[in-house]
Amino acid sequence: MELIKVARVPPMVAAPTMTVLEAAKLMAERQVGAVVVAQNAKVIGIFTERDNLQRVTAAGRDPSSTILRDVMTSPVTTAPPDLSVEEGLAKMIRSHFRHLPIVDGTGHLIGVASIRYLLMRRLGET
């Protein structure tokens, strides 16, 4: 099965100038662990719960004045939509990340795969 078929579409997207507080509220509201930071539909970073913990909270930064551009993970590993679920899961496990943005042939963001949903799918197949 293709990765895009189990991804969040449309993905949660944030502007690089959004504050951490705004992003955290959006993530909590939508119950997601990450937002993809994009400009002109092109992925420039990703901001995750882990980024918030390590680069904002533990660093003593003010989430209401810190912008995503300053604390996001960049560059970001992405995947094509036709990558298999198994290959996507293996890539995420090997690279130690939990969210994998999916981009089309022109590099435009079209979805985000979450390791939680990929693992739940895999467990459901056994």
Steps between C-alpha positions, in 0.01 A plus 500: 500500500618852421599728786270781384197276558564494877625858535326807636369681194492794500797533734528742791701792367648803675678810377860548614396824673234332715584502870562183692196577716276529193641175359460318831138610527435383143668166569297451819176597328557259212660232722817470294862476609648716225438774249684530173653842451457605139538798271323503166392137563867392523625334817766703679477335842293308750409593856430212735415441864864401547619829347275685743638307795868528409531831317233706675398375845834353615684798348283745696366676191172690501256308275294814438794682341708215353426435134507160335780593259734527801417163659374270222689197377655574162580358251220246499500151353202459269348212306324461166130403510563162341744385767364186664376504858771248588776714346366812672488328837854363455628847406340654807635233735852517351512879520333529843213728407126468537362713217578478130378772263389373161572716197404473135741500206534879514580502872158626611371368831199268464486303827673387818547143618511433873691206645215442745250435220748291303569281804130470582437393142779245517373358830151476353634285216636227729 
